[in-house]
Amino acid sequence: MDSPKVYWLDREGKRQSYSVVPPGVGIEQPTFKGHPWLVANPAGECLDIYLPGEAQERAIITNNGAR
């Protein structure tokens, strides 16, 4: 299985490549309000978008190998 890609969405909503999540691994990304994140499959299709709330938060993204 190819690894999902993580993007930060800039103020214009454009994807800024940030990391790749290897199989069996997770990443923890500290983030703030106004800093949305997008997780995409290797083809670039959106799997999920994370929109942080008011406080400093963390997004935890895992790759368990599920399809």
N, C-alpha and C positions, 0 to 999 in steps of 0.2 A: 504494500500500500504506500502510495506517495504521501508525503507529509503536508498537512494544511499550512497555509501561510497567514501570517498576522500582519495587518496593516493599521497604521494610525491614519485617521481621516483628517486632513488639514482643514483650515477654515473655509476653503472652497469646496470641500467634500471630495477632494482627490485623494486617492490611495497613496500612502507613503510606506513603502516596504519596510518592515520592522524586524520580523524574525520568521523562522520556520520551526514547527513543533515536530521533532522526531518521534517515531513510533515508541510507545511505552513511556513517554516523557511528558511532563507538564511544564509550563512556564507561569511565573507569577509576575504580573506587570503592574507596578504602582501607577496610579493615574489620578486625574483631577477632573472636576466639572468642566465641561467644554472640550474634553479630549476623547472623542469617540474612537472605538476600535472595531475593526472588521476582521472576521476570520473567513477565509476562502479556501475552497478545495484547490488542488493543483491546476485545474482548468480555469480558475479565477471566479468561479460561481460562489456567491455569498452563502455561507453556512450560518452565520450569526453576526449580529452587531451588538456591541456593548456600549451603553450610554451611562456614564457614571453620574451619580447624584451630587448633592451639595457638598458632602465631606470628601476628604481624600479617601480613595478606595483602592482596592486591588482586584484585578481581573485574573482569575486562574483558568488557564486554558490547557486541556490535556488532550493527548492523542492516544487513545486506547486501542487503536487499530480497527474500530468498528466502521462499517461502511454504511 
